[in-house]
Amino acid sequence: MVRWRGRRESRNVEDRRGAAAAGGAGILLMLLRLIVGRFGIRGLLIVGVIGVGLYMAGVNPLALLQGGPAATQTAEPIDDETSQFVRVILAETEDVWSQIFEAAGEDYPEPTLVMFYGSVNSACGYASAAVGPFYCPADRKLYLDASFFEEMRQRFNVPGDFPAAYVIAHEVGHHIQTITGVSNQVRTAQQRARGEAEANAYQVMMELQADCFAGVWAHYADRTSGFLDEGDIEEGLAAAAAIGDDTLQRNAGRRVTPESFTHGSSEQRQRWFTQGYRSGDVNRCDTFNAASL
């Protein structure tokens, strides 16, 4: 088990889970439109009263009527074990990457992590929990549906708490790629790619590098702060295997097609995480110039 209790918690976590009551936005939207259509002017008055009630409850009625995210930004954060765990993991990544950047004579601009339930609005667009954890380079924020932790245990059969830490560290890896210019280079290469398979290949390289960066974080978290416990790395490798493209395709009853991969095979994800973990060297994470992935 990760030794996370009693450690520093990051202040860069934005908890939007308190706005989860807006999860019934689709049903409410249909109801409001039905009222207006049925009762005309009187319906508008009714909708106005409902709108005031929604606003007082922390829901944005204008966003609701426009079909977008209904939650306002006034919801109180939820101080539970999940929030505390996420804050500690993010703080650990901040400590490690600040040291690495400082050694290179640079400052590390810390990202923000947004916790949500169900769906969220980001600078990269509106997303549901189905897309999984993601990083948005437009606002430099990590987005994490808190239910993903339970999904890792139930759907992917990956026990322990380190897999969740690995996922967060992977998304922080995408932040590193953004602030160092790697992400822009990859997007440019993808735009020039000759076909979907080549564009996917660039995406795989970027995802595997993020896995390697997660391994670099684990290297320092393990050796410098005693953050990890026996068995944590094995849990991380199990998580990497569970979310490999080939494993996901097999489990979905589909034929394994490497040209459609966007994150890499289970073996590749394990290997690049291990590369970062064993070396602790970001220079060993150059997937773009590797002889093989």
Backbone as numpy.savetxt, mean C-alpha at the origin, in Angstrom:
# Nx Ny Nz CAx CAy CAz Cx Cy Cz
7.77 -13.35 16.26 6.93 -12.15 16.26 7.81 -10.89 16.26
7.42 -9.92 15.47 8.15 -8.66 15.42 8.10 -7.98 16.78
9.24 -7.49 17.25 9.30 -6.82 18.55 8.95 -5.33 18.37
7.69 -5.07 18.21 7.28 -3.71 17.86 6.71 -2.91 19.02
6.29 -3.57 20.06 5.63 -2.86 21.16 6.61 -1.97 21.93
6.12 -0.80 22.31 6.92 0.12 23.10 7.92 0.94 22.31
7.87 0.85 20.99 8.81 1.60 20.15 8.18 2.89 19.63
9.02 3.71 19.04 8.55 5.00 18.51 7.49 4.79 17.43
6.47 5.62 17.46 5.42 5.57 16.45 5.54 6.77 15.52
5.40 6.53 14.23 5.49 7.61 13.25 4.31 8.56 13.38
4.57 9.83 13.11 3.50 10.83 13.07 2.96 11.01 11.66
3.48 10.21 10.71 3.09 10.36 9.31 2.03 9.36 8.87
1.10 9.06 9.77 0.00 8.16 9.45 -1.30 8.93 9.47
-2.03 8.84 8.40 -3.33 9.50 8.27 -4.41 8.43 8.32
-5.15 8.40 9.40 -6.14 7.35 9.62 -7.52 7.81 9.17
-8.00 7.25 8.07 -9.32 7.59 7.55 -10.36 6.51 7.84
-10.01 5.56 8.67 -10.95 4.46 8.92 -12.21 4.92 9.62
-12.13 6.03 10.34 -13.30 6.53 11.02 -14.39 6.97 10.08
-14.07 7.11 8.80 -15.07 7.50 7.80 -15.69 6.31 7.12
-15.47 5.12 7.68 -15.97 3.91 7.04 -17.48 3.85 6.97
-18.16 4.69 7.77 -19.63 4.71 7.72 -20.13 5.12 6.36
-19.23 5.73 5.57 -19.63 6.14 4.22 -19.63 4.97 3.26
-19.39 3.76 3.78 -19.33 2.59 2.92 -20.63 2.31 2.19
-21.75 2.81 2.72 -23.03 2.60 2.06 -23.36 3.71 1.10
-22.34 4.38 0.57 -22.56 5.55 -0.28 -23.40 5.23 -1.51
-23.19 4.04 -2.12 -23.94 3.71 -3.33 -25.43 3.62 -3.08
-25.80 2.97 -1.98 -27.22 2.83 -1.64 -27.83 4.18 -1.31
-27.12 4.98 -0.52 -27.62 6.30 -0.16 -27.79 7.18 -1.39
-26.84 7.06 -2.31 -26.91 7.87 -3.53 -28.19 7.55 -4.29
-28.50 6.27 -4.47 -29.71 5.89 -5.19 -30.96 6.40 -4.46
-30.93 6.31 -3.13 -32.08 6.75 -2.34 -32.31 8.24 -2.50
-31.24 9.04 -2.42 -31.38 10.49 -2.56 -31.90 10.88 -3.94
-31.40 10.23 -4.96 -31.86 10.54 -6.32 -33.33 10.15 -6.50
-33.73 9.04 -5.86 -35.12 8.60 -5.94 -36.03 9.62 -5.28
-35.62 10.17 -4.14 -36.42 11.16 -3.43 -36.62 12.41 -4.28
-35.51 12.88 -4.90 -35.61 14.09 -5.74 -36.50 13.82 -6.94
-36.35 12.66 -7.56 -37.15 12.34 -8.74 -38.62 12.17 -8.43
-38.93 11.69 -7.25 -40.32 11.40 -6.90 -41.05 12.63 -6.37
-40.34 13.46 -5.58 -41.03 14.55 -4.90 -40.64 15.95 -5.37
-39.77 16.06 -6.35 -39.43 17.36 -6.91 -38.85 18.32 -5.90
-39.48 19.56 -5.80 -38.99 20.58 -4.88 -39.01 20.09 -3.44
-40.10 19.45 -3.07 -40.17 18.92 -1.70 -39.05 17.90 -1.46
-38.72 17.16 -2.52 -37.63 16.19 -2.41 -36.30 16.87 -2.14
-36.11 18.05 -2.78 -34.87 18.79 -2.55 -34.74 19.20 -1.09
-35.91 19.61 -0.50 -35.90 19.99 0.90 -35.54 18.79 1.79
-36.11 17.65 1.44 -35.81 16.43 2.20 -34.32 16.10 2.08
-33.80 16.19 0.85 -32.39 15.90 0.62 -31.51 16.87 1.41
-31.98 18.14 1.48 -31.21 19.13 2.24 -31.09 18.75 3.70
-32.20 18.30 4.27 -32.19 17.87 5.67 -31.27 16.66 5.84
-31.37 15.71 4.91 -30.51 14.53 4.97 -29.04 14.93 4.84
-28.78 15.90 3.93 -27.41 16.35 3.71 -26.79 16.93 4.96
-27.58 17.73 5.69 -27.07 18.30 6.94 -26.74 17.18 7.92
-27.62 16.19 7.98 -27.38 15.07 8.89 -26.13 14.30 8.53
-25.93 14.08 7.21 -24.74 13.37 6.76 -23.48 14.14 7.11
-23.53 15.46 6.88 -22.34 16.29 7.15 -21.99 16.24 8.64
-22.99 16.29 9.49 -22.74 16.23 10.92 -22.16 14.88 11.32
-22.46 13.85 10.53 -21.95 12.51 10.82 -20.58 12.26 10.21
-20.02 13.28 9.53 -18.69 13.14 8.96 -18.68 12.68 7.52
-19.81 12.84 6.81 -19.91 12.43 5.41 -20.12 13.66 4.55
-19.39 13.71 3.42 -19.50 14.83 2.50 -20.67 14.60 1.54
-21.80 15.28 1.69 -22.95 15.02 0.84 -22.72 15.40 -0.62
-21.89 16.40 -0.89 -21.61 16.79 -2.27 -20.87 15.69 -3.00
-19.87 15.12 -2.33 -19.13 14.02 -2.95 -20.05 12.83 -3.17
-20.98 12.61 -2.25 -21.93 11.51 -2.37 -22.79 11.67 -3.61
-23.34 12.87 -3.83 -24.20 13.11 -4.98 -23.43 13.04 -6.29
-22.12 13.31 -6.25 -21.31 13.26 -7.46 -20.82 11.86 -7.74
-21.11 10.95 -6.83 -20.72 9.56 -7.05 -19.30 9.26 -6.61
-18.66 10.17 -5.88 -17.29 9.97 -5.45 -17.23 9.56 -4.01
-16.01 9.58 -3.43 -15.85 9.20 -2.03 -16.63 10.15 -1.13
-17.36 9.61 -0.19 -18.23 10.43 0.63 -17.60 10.91 1.91
-16.49 10.32 2.31 -15.94 10.66 3.62 -15.29 12.02 3.64
-15.54 12.77 4.69 -14.82 14.01 4.88 -13.52 13.70 5.60
-12.68 14.71 5.81 -11.40 14.51 6.45 -11.47 14.80 7.95
-12.68 14.81 8.50 -12.83 15.17 9.91 -12.95 13.97 10.83
-12.91 12.77 10.26 -13.07 11.58 11.08 -11.90 11.44 12.05
-12.22 11.04 13.27 -11.19 10.86 14.28 -10.40 9.58 14.00
-9.07 9.60 14.20 -8.29 8.38 14.02 -8.66 7.34 15.06
-8.47 6.09 14.72 -8.78 4.99 15.61 -7.49 4.50 16.24
-7.37 4.65 17.53 -6.15 4.24 18.22 -6.29 2.81 18.71
-6.02 1.86 17.82 -6.10 0.46 18.18 -4.76 -0.21 17.91
-4.68 -1.50 18.11 -3.42 -2.21 17.93 -2.93 -2.17 16.50
-3.86 -2.24 15.54 -3.48 -2.16 14.13 -2.81 -0.83 13.83
-3.41 0.25 14.30 -2.84 1.58 14.08 -1.47 1.71 14.73
-1.35 1.21 15.94 -0.07 1.29 16.64 1.01 0.50 15.91
0.65 -0.69 15.44 1.60 -1.52 14.69 2.07 -0.81 13.43
1.12 -0.28 12.67 1.45 0.41 11.43 2.36 1.61 11.69
2.07 2.37 12.72 2.87 3.54 13.06 4.30 3.15 13.44
4.44 2.05 14.16 5.78 1.60 14.55 6.55 1.12 13.34
5.92 0.33 12.47 6.60 -0.17 11.28 7.05 0.99 10.39
6.16 1.97 10.19 6.52 3.11 9.36 7.68 3.88 10.00
7.65 4.01 11.32 8.73 4.70 12.03 10.06 3.98 11.83
10.02 2.65 11.84 11.25 1.87 11.64 11.80 2.09 10.23
10.91 2.17 9.24 11.39 2.44 7.88 11.97 3.84 7.79
11.37 4.78 8.50 11.89 6.16 8.52 13.30 6.19 9.08
13.51 5.46 10.18 14.83 5.45 10.82 15.89 4.86 9.90
15.55 3.73 9.28 16.52 3.05 8.42 16.85 3.88 7.19
15.83 4.37 6.50 16.09 5.10 5.25 16.70 6.48 5.51
16.39 7.07 6.65 17.04 8.34 7.00 18.54 8.14 7.17
18.93 7.02 7.79 20.35 6.71 7.97 21.03 6.45 6.63
20.36 5.71 5.75 20.94 5.40 4.44 21.11 6.67 3.61
20.09 7.53 3.62 20.18 8.77 2.86 21.23 9.70 3.46
21.29 9.75 4.78 22.27 10.61 5.45 23.69 10.17 5.11
23.92 8.86 5.01 25.24 8.36 4.65 25.63 8.77 3.24
24.61 9.03 2.41 24.86 9.48 1.03 24.85 10.99 0.93
24.75 11.67 2.09 24.76 13.14 2.09 23.45 13.76 1.68
22.35 13.05 1.84 21.04 13.55 1.42 20.03 13.42 2.56
18.95 14.19 2.46 17.85 14.09 3.41 16.79 13.15 2.87
16.14 12.44 3.76 15.09 11.51 3.37 13.73 12.15 3.59
13.00 12.45 2.53 11.63 12.99 2.68 10.66 11.87 3.03
10.15 11.89 4.23 9.31 10.80 4.71 7.94 10.80 4.03
7.44 9.63 3.66 6.10 9.54 3.08 5.03 9.51 4.15
3.78 9.68 3.74 2.63 9.54 4.62 1.93 8.22 4.30
1.47 7.53 5.31 0.71 6.30 5.11 -0.75 6.56 5.48
-1.64 6.25 4.56 -3.08 6.45 4.76 -3.73 5.10 5.04
-4.37 4.98 6.19 -5.14 3.79 6.52 -6.61 4.04 6.20
-7.27 3.04 5.61 -8.67 3.23 5.25 -9.39 1.89 5.29
-10.70 1.94 5.17 -11.54 0.76 5.04 -12.36 0.88 3.76
-12.35 -0.16 2.96 -13.26 -0.23 1.82 -12.81 0.47 0.57
-12.68 1.79 0.62 -12.28 2.57 -0.56 -11.64 3.86 -0.10
-10.91 4.49 -1.03 -10.19 5.70 -0.67 -9.98 6.56 -1.91
-9.87 7.85 -1.70 -9.58 8.78 -2.78 -8.14 9.27 -2.61
-7.34 9.11 -3.66 -5.95 9.55 -3.63 -5.68 10.45 -4.83
-4.50 11.03 -4.87 -4.13 11.86 -6.01 -3.99 11.03 -7.28
-3.94 9.71 -7.13 -3.87 8.80 -8.27 -5.25 8.28 -8.67
-6.30 8.77 -8.00 -7.65 8.36 -8.33 -8.34 7.65 -7.19
-9.55 7.25 -7.45 -10.40 6.56 -6.47 -10.10 5.08 -6.54
-9.86 4.44 -5.41 -9.49 3.02 -5.40 -10.25 2.29 -4.32
-10.56 1.02 -4.59 -11.20 0.17 -3.60 -10.15 -0.72 -2.96
-10.55 -1.38 -1.90 -9.63 -2.28 -1.19 -9.17 -3.42 -2.08
-9.93 -3.71 -3.15 -9.60 -4.83 -4.02 -8.24 -4.67 -4.70
-7.77 -3.44 -4.86 -6.48 -3.24 -5.54 -5.32 -3.57 -4.61
-5.59 -3.73 -3.32 -4.53 -4.03 -2.37 -3.75 -2.78 -1.99
-2.76 -2.92 -1.13 -1.93 -1.77 -0.74 -1.25 -1.17 -1.97
-1.14 0.15 -2.00 -0.48 0.78 -3.14 0.17 2.09 -2.73
1.09 2.54 -3.57 1.77 3.81 -3.36 1.40 4.74 -4.50
1.06 5.98 -4.15 0.70 6.98 -5.16 1.83 8.00 -5.27
2.57 8.00 -6.37 3.67 8.96 -6.52 3.21 10.40 -6.64
1.94 10.61 -7.03 1.44 11.98 -7.21 1.34 12.73 -5.89
1.01 12.03 -4.81 0.94 12.69 -3.50 1.95 12.11 -2.51
2.74 11.12 -2.99 3.78 10.49 -2.18 3.22 9.91 -0.89
2.10 9.20 -1.05 1.46 8.55 0.09 1.29 7.06 -0.16
1.39 6.28 0.91 1.10 4.87 0.87 -0.35 4.68 1.31
-1.08 3.79 0.64 -2.48 3.55 0.97 -2.66 2.09 1.37
-3.25 1.89 2.53 -3.36 0.55 3.09 -4.73 0.34 3.71
-5.50 -0.62 3.15 -6.76 -1.01 3.76 -6.43 -1.94 4.92
-6.87 -1.58 6.11 -6.50 -2.33 7.31 -6.95 -3.78 7.24
-7.97 -4.08 6.45 -8.45 -5.46 6.36 -7.48 -6.35 5.60
-6.49 -5.74 4.94 -5.52 -6.53 4.18 -4.72 -7.44 5.10
-4.49 -7.01 6.35 -3.74 -7.84 7.29 -4.45 -9.17 7.51
-5.77 -9.09 7.68 -6.54 -10.32 7.89 -6.60 -11.14 6.62
-6.63 -10.46 5.47 -6.65 -11.16 4.19 -5.36 -11.97 3.99
-4.23 -11.41 4.46 -2.97 -12.13 4.36 -3.06 -13.45 5.12
-3.71 -13.44 6.27 -3.82 -14.66 7.08 -4.82 -15.65 6.49
-5.96 -15.14 6.07 -7.04 -16.02 5.64 -6.93 -16.44 4.18
-6.80 -15.47 3.28 -6.77 -15.79 1.85 -5.44 -16.37 1.42
-4.35 -15.76 1.91 -3.02 -16.20 1.47 -2.38 -17.19 2.44
-3.05 -17.44 3.57 -2.56 -18.42 4.54 -1.13 -18.10 5.00
-0.89 -16.83 5.28 0.43 -16.40 5.74 0.29 -15.90 7.18
0.77 -16.65 8.15 0.62 -16.26 9.56 1.68 -15.25 9.99
1.56 -14.76 11.22 2.57 -13.87 11.77 2.32 -12.42 11.41
3.12 -11.53 12.03 2.95 -10.10 11.78 4.02 -9.52 10.85
5.10 -10.26 10.61 6.11 -9.70 9.72 5.63 -9.54 8.27
4.78 -10.43 7.74 4.27 -10.20 6.38 3.65 -8.82 6.20
2.91 -8.34 7.21 2.33 -7.00 7.11 3.43 -5.94 7.08
4.48 -6.15 7.89 5.61 -5.22 7.90 6.33 -5.24 6.55
6.45 -6.41 5.96 7.08 -6.55 4.64 6.29 -5.79 3.57
4.97 -5.90 3.62 4.14 -5.20 2.64 4.32 -3.68 2.75
4.34 -3.17 3.99 4.54 -1.74 4.20 5.92 -1.32 3.70
6.95 -2.13 4.02 8.31 -1.82 3.58 8.42 -1.85 2.05
7.66 -2.74 1.41 7.65 -2.80 -0.06 7.08 -1.51 -0.65
5.98 -1.04 -0.09 5.39 0.20 -0.60 6.31 1.40 -0.32
7.01 1.38 0.81 8.01 2.42 1.06 9.11 2.34 0.00
9.40 1.13 -0.47 10.36 0.97 -1.55 9.95 1.73 -2.79
8.65 1.76 -3.08 8.18 2.54 -4.22 8.36 4.04 -3.97
8.26 4.44 -2.71 8.53 5.85 -2.38 10.00 6.17 -2.67
10.89 5.28 -2.31 12.32 5.47 -2.60 12.53 5.62 -4.11
11.85 4.80 -4.88 11.98 4.86 -6.34 11.47 6.20 -6.88
10.44 6.73 -6.25 9.87 8.01 -6.70 10.82 9.16 -6.43
11.34 9.23 -5.22 12.18 10.38 -4.85 13.57 10.30 -5.47
13.96 9.12 -5.95 15.26 8.99 -6.62 15.14 9.05 -8.14
13.91 9.17 -8.64 13.71 9.31 -10.09 13.54 8.01 -10.85
13.65 6.88 -10.16 13.52 5.59 -10.83 12.14 5.41 -11.43
11.11 5.80 -10.68 9.73 5.62 -11.16 9.48 6.35 -12.47
9.94 7.58 -12.57 9.76 8.35 -13.81 10.49 7.68 -14.98
11.67 7.16 -14.72 12.42 6.48 -15.77 11.68 5.24 -16.25
11.08 4.52 -15.33 10.34 3.32 -15.70 9.10 3.69 -16.50
8.38 4.72 -16.08 7.18 5.13 -16.81 7.53 5.56 -18.24
8.64 6.27 -18.38 9.09 6.69 -19.71 9.41 5.47 -20.58
10.10 4.50 -19.98 10.46 3.28 -20.72 9.20 2.50 -21.11
8.21 2.48 -20.24 6.97 1.77 -20.54 6.21 2.42 -21.68
6.25 3.74 -21.74 5.58 4.45 -22.82 6.22 4.16 -24.17
7.51 3.86 -24.15 8.23 3.57 -25.39 8.27 2.08 -25.69
7.71 1.28 -24.80 7.76 -0.17 -24.94 7.02 -0.64 -26.18
7.53 -1.71 -26.76 6.90 -2.31 -27.94 5.98 -3.44 -27.50
4.84 -3.05 -27.04 3.86 -4.04 -26.64 3.70 -4.16 -25.14
2.62 -4.83 -24.74 2.28 -4.96 -23.33 3.29 -5.80 -22.57
3.80 -6.85 -23.21 4.74 -7.74 -22.53 6.00 -6.99 -22.10
6.50 -6.11 -22.96 7.70 -5.35 -22.62 7.40 -4.35 -21.51
6.24 -3.71 -21.58 5.85 -2.77 -20.52 5.71 -3.50 -19.18
5.14 -4.70 -19.22 5.02 -5.50 -18.00 6.38 -5.87 -17.43
7.34 -6.14 -18.32 8.68 -6.52 -17.87 9.32 -5.39 -17.06
9.12 -4.15 -17.49 9.64 -3.01 -16.74 8.97 -2.91 -15.37
7.67 -3.19 -15.35 6.93 -3.14 -14.08 7.45 -4.20 -13.11
7.73 -5.39 -13.64 8.27 -6.46 -12.81 9.61 -6.04 -12.20
10.47 -5.42 -13.01 11.76 -4.96 -12.50 11.58 -3.97 -11.35
10.61 -3.08 -11.50 10.37 -2.08 -10.47 9.83 -2.73 -9.19
8.92 -3.69 -9.34 8.35 -4.35 -8.17 9.40 -5.19 -7.44
10.25 -5.86 -8.19 11.29 -6.68 -7.56 12.32 -5.80 -6.86
12.58 -4.63 -7.41 13.49 -3.72 -6.72 12.88 -3.25 -5.40
11.57 -3.01 -5.40 10.89 -2.63 -4.16 10.97 -3.76 -3.14
10.89 -5.01 -3.60 11.07 -6.15 -2.71 12.48 -6.15 -2.13
13.47 -5.85 -2.96 14.85 -5.80 -2.50 15.04 -4.68 -1.48
14.42 -3.53 -1.74 14.50 -2.42 -0.78 13.87 -2.83 0.55
12.77 -3.61 0.50 12.15 -4.10 1.72 13.13 -5.00 2.47
13.91 -5.78 1.71 14.92 -6.62 2.32 16.03 -5.81 2.96
16.43 -4.71 2.32 17.44 -3.81 2.90 16.95 -3.27 4.23
15.68 -2.85 4.26 15.12 -2.36 5.52 15.17 -3.44 6.59
14.77 -4.67 6.23 14.78 -5.77 7.19 16.19 -6.05 7.70
17.18 -5.90 6.84 18.59 -6.11 7.23 18.95 -5.20 8.41
18.67 -3.92 8.26 19.03 -2.96 9.30 18.12 -3.08 10.53
16.83 -3.34 10.28 15.91 -3.49 11.41 16.29 -4.67 12.28
16.84 -5.70 11.65 17.24 -6.90 12.38 18.57 -6.70 13.10
19.53 -6.10 12.41 20.89 -6.05 12.94 21.18 -4.86 13.84
20.49 -3.75 13.62 20.82 -2.55 14.40 19.87 -2.27 15.54
18.62 -2.73 15.44 17.66 -2.41 16.50 17.02 -3.63 17.14
17.43 -4.82 16.69 16.84 -6.02 17.27 15.34 -6.08 17.08
14.88 -5.57 15.97 13.44 -5.43 15.72 12.79 -6.75 15.38
13.55 -7.64 14.74 12.98 -8.89 14.26 13.27 -10.03 15.22
12.40 -11.02 15.17 12.53 -12.19 16.01 12.80 -13.41 15.12
13.18 -14.50 15.75 13.43 -15.72 15.01 12.17 -16.15 14.26
12.32 -16.43 12.99 11.19 -16.86 12.17 10.54 -15.75 11.38
10.86 -14.49 11.67 10.22 -13.38 10.96 10.57 -13.38 9.47
11.84 -13.59 9.17 12.25 -13.57 7.76 11.57 -14.71 6.99
11.46 -15.86 7.62 10.76 -16.98 6.97 9.31 -16.61 6.68
8.69 -15.87 7.61 7.31 -15.41 7.38 7.26 -14.46 6.19
8.26 -13.58 6.10 8.32 -12.64 4.98 8.49 -13.36 3.65
9.32 -14.39 3.63 9.53 -15.16 2.41 8.26 -15.92 2.02
7.53 -16.39 3.03 6.26 -17.06 2.75 5.26 -16.09 2.14
5.27 -14.85 2.63 4.38 -13.83 2.07 4.77 -13.51 0.64
6.07 -13.38 0.38 6.54 -13.09 -0.98 6.13 -14.19 -1.94
6.20 -15.43 -1.47 5.80 -16.56 -2.31 4.30 -16.56 -2.57
3.52 -16.20 -1.55 2.06 -16.25 -1.66 1.52 -15.24 -2.65
2.23 -14.12 -2.83 1.72 -13.07 -3.72 2.53 -12.96 -5.01
3.28 -14.02 -5.33 3.95 -14.07 -6.63 2.93 -14.24 -7.75
3.22 -13.67 -8.91 2.24 -13.71 -10.01 1.90 -15.14 -10.42
2.89 -16.02 -10.46 2.62 -17.40 -10.88 1.72 -18.12 -9.88
1.97 -17.89 -8.60 1.14 -18.52 -7.56 -0.29 -17.99 -7.62
-0.44 -16.68 -7.79 -1.78 -16.10 -7.87 -2.54 -16.62 -9.08
-1.85 -16.78 -10.21 -2.52 -17.29 -11.41 -2.93 -18.75 -11.23
-2.07 -19.56 -10.64 -2.42 -20.96 -10.39 -3.62 -21.06 -9.45
-3.57 -20.28 -8.36 -4.66 -20.34 -7.38 -5.98 -19.87 -7.95
-5.91 -19.04 -8.99 -7.14 -18.57 -9.64 -7.59 -19.51 -10.74
-6.87 -20.64 -10.91 -7.24 -21.62 -11.93 -6.85 -21.20 -13.33
-5.91 -20.28 -13.44 -5.49 -19.79 -14.76 -4.15 -20.40 -15.14
-3.87 -20.35 -16.43 -2.58 -20.80 -16.93 -1.51 -19.78 -16.58
-0.34 -20.22 -16.17 0.75 -19.31 -15.82 1.34 -18.74 -17.09
1.26 -17.40 -17.23 1.77 -16.71 -18.42 2.77 -15.64 -17.98
4.07 -15.93 -17.99 5.08 -14.99 -17.52 5.03 -13.62 -18.20
4.60 -13.57 -19.46 4.55 -12.28 -20.16 3.49 -11.34 -19.57
2.58 -11.90 -18.78 1.54 -11.07 -18.16 1.91 -10.67 -16.73
3.04 -11.15 -16.23 3.45 -10.82 -14.87 3.67 -9.32 -14.72
3.26 -8.80 -13.56 3.51 -7.38 -13.25 4.28 -7.20 -11.95
4.44 -8.27 -11.17 5.16 -8.18 -9.90 6.29 -9.19 -9.77
6.29 -10.20 -10.61 7.33 -11.21 -10.55 6.82 -12.52 -9.96
7.54 -13.59 -10.25 7.16 -14.89 -9.74 7.46 -14.99 -8.25
6.93 -16.03 -7.63 7.19 -16.25 -6.21 8.69 -16.39 -5.95
9.37 -17.15 -6.80 10.80 -17.36 -6.62 11.57 -16.06 -6.77
11.20 -15.25 -7.75 11.87 -13.97 -7.96 11.67 -13.02 -6.77
10.46 -12.97 -6.28 10.17 -12.06 -5.16 10.93 -12.49 -3.91
11.00 -13.78 -3.68 11.78 -14.27 -2.54 13.27 -13.96 -2.72
13.76 -14.19 -3.93 15.19 -14.03 -4.17 15.63 -12.59 -4.01
14.84 -11.63 -4.52 15.26 -10.24 -4.43 15.07 -9.68 -3.02
14.08 -10.15 -2.30 13.97 -9.76 -0.89 15.19 -10.27 -0.13
15.56 -11.51 -0.39 16.72 -12.10 0.27 18.00 -11.36 -0.09
18.11 -10.95 -1.35 19.28 -10.18 -1.79 19.45 -8.92 -0.96
18.37 -8.19 -0.76 18.43 -6.97 0.05 18.69 -7.27 1.51
18.07 -8.33 2.01 18.21 -8.65 3.43 19.64 -9.08 3.76
20.24 -9.90 2.93 21.58 -10.41 3.22 22.66 -9.35 3.02
22.47 -8.50 2.03 23.52 -7.52 1.72 23.35 -6.21 2.48
22.10 -5.76 2.68 21.87 -4.46 3.28 22.38 -3.33 2.41
22.54 -3.61 1.13 23.15 -2.66 0.19 22.17 -2.32 -0.93
21.75 -1.05 -1.01 20.79 -0.66 -2.04 21.38 -0.83 -3.44
22.70 -0.80 -3.55 23.33 -0.97 -4.86 23.18 -2.39 -5.38
22.85 -3.31 -4.49 22.64 -4.70 -4.91 21.20 -4.92 -5.35
20.41 -3.84 -5.42 19.00 -3.94 -5.79 18.73 -3.43 -7.20
19.76 -3.39 -8.04 19.59 -2.87 -9.41 19.02 -3.96 -10.30
17.71 -4.13 -10.24 17.05 -5.15 -11.05 17.06 -4.80 -12.53
17.25 -3.56 -12.85 17.16 -3.11 -14.24 18.40 -3.49 -15.06
19.49 -3.71 -14.38 20.72 -4.09 -15.06 21.22 -5.48 -14.64
20.36 -6.22 -14.00 20.74 -7.56 -13.55 20.82 -8.51 -14.74
21.75 -9.45 -14.65 21.91 -10.43 -15.73 20.65 -11.26 -15.89
19.96 -11.52 -14.78 18.69 -12.22 -14.82 17.88 -11.83 -13.60
16.58 -11.93 -13.72 15.71 -11.63 -12.60 15.39 -12.89 -11.78
